[in-house]
Amino acid sequence: MIRLTFYIILAILLALVAAWVVAHPGDVRLVWQSWEIQMSFATFAALALLYSLALWGVGRVWRMISNLAPLKSAVRRRRQRGEAELDKGWSALALDDREMARRHARRARNSLGERNDVLRLLSACESDKKRQEILNILRRREETAAFALKELLDDALKGGDYGLALSLARELNDRQPGVASVLRRIVDIEIHYGHWQAAEKSLIAAHKKSAYSEAEFKHLSALLHYVQAVEADVAGQKDLALTEAQTALKKDASFLPAASLAARLLLTRKETGKARKIIENTWKIRPHPELAELFLDLAPQESPTERFRRVDHLVRFNPDHRESRHLLAAAAIAAGHWPEARQALDRVVKADQATSRTWQLYALLEQKQKQDMAAAESYLAKARTAPAEAAWHCKNCGYRSAHYAATCPECHRFDSLDWKDG
Ligand SMILES: [Zn+2]
């Protein structure tokens, strides 16, 4: 509408100008060398207008040609086809159909060339060697380098190439510092190599970037000192072993293996007071049969009554725990304190925490107190079907043992053993 109004106004203006020119006649004369052209001013004006229109027309046609509209739409269609192939490829990959994903990805590459998104899809569905080549192309591109490094790092870890994995993880950390998952991997790889001090350094750096929770950090710090204590102990460096075990305990007072090792080392040095302190402090947090054994070793020559008194003192640090009651019941039976023994065991049963050890202690009590072998036998039968004693369990492979190891002896996973029932 606006356009039409504009053309009408233009036409009126042109008519007015033409009328004015006709009303004011005159001549235009062009002379060049021996050539002479003469025309009325109206003819000249009309020719000038026609010339302008012709120029405008030629301009329009040129623009149309230079736009190459049909070619442009062909390119657009090709790009749309390629992007559809990309979407289909990711969908196939989500359904775990790698072969189909690969086919779509290759078609996408034919339409779109080696765009980052095409190569990313290809890297996800091509087999090993081609995947490596593609990832190395992406690694050289600024915007996809971190993605490629992370994928290469995963591959190196999967393939067990820890040396390559460590250098890739460090490169990734240099490029994008402070990423929690990368920092954790650096710690894991250093642990794999047994580079305990380097691992601790990386752990501290990672913790500063909140890559570990406070509890994880404390536990892992303790564990790293504990493994150094064990190595020193095996190598006969007892002083170093003790220092490392004590450092481990300072990092995490609830870390049982360190308490047990430190107490054992102190015991061999005849520092029984210090050993007892460690056992008591740890018993407060986490009573454990290994600690109980060490506690009894503090005074191997004592009488059963003296032992009962000492045990009674220890269990007061954590009186409701099943380990406390078992230890007290065993000492009470040995000292002939029958009511105390029975009371300790009854409390375990009442708390619904009885294990095979509980029933074995009942059997022993029946045998020692009343010489009632039939009752003892019936308790032993109960013991055979009762839940087993707590033990160290590998959360990775299910390995079970009464003794702790920082690396699972079965599946070699580090820090995979937890103390639990069953
Ligand atoms: Zn295991």
Residues whose N, C-alpha, C, O or C-beta is under 5 A from the ligand:
A	BS01	ZN	C394 N396 C397 G398 Y399 C408 E410 C411 H412
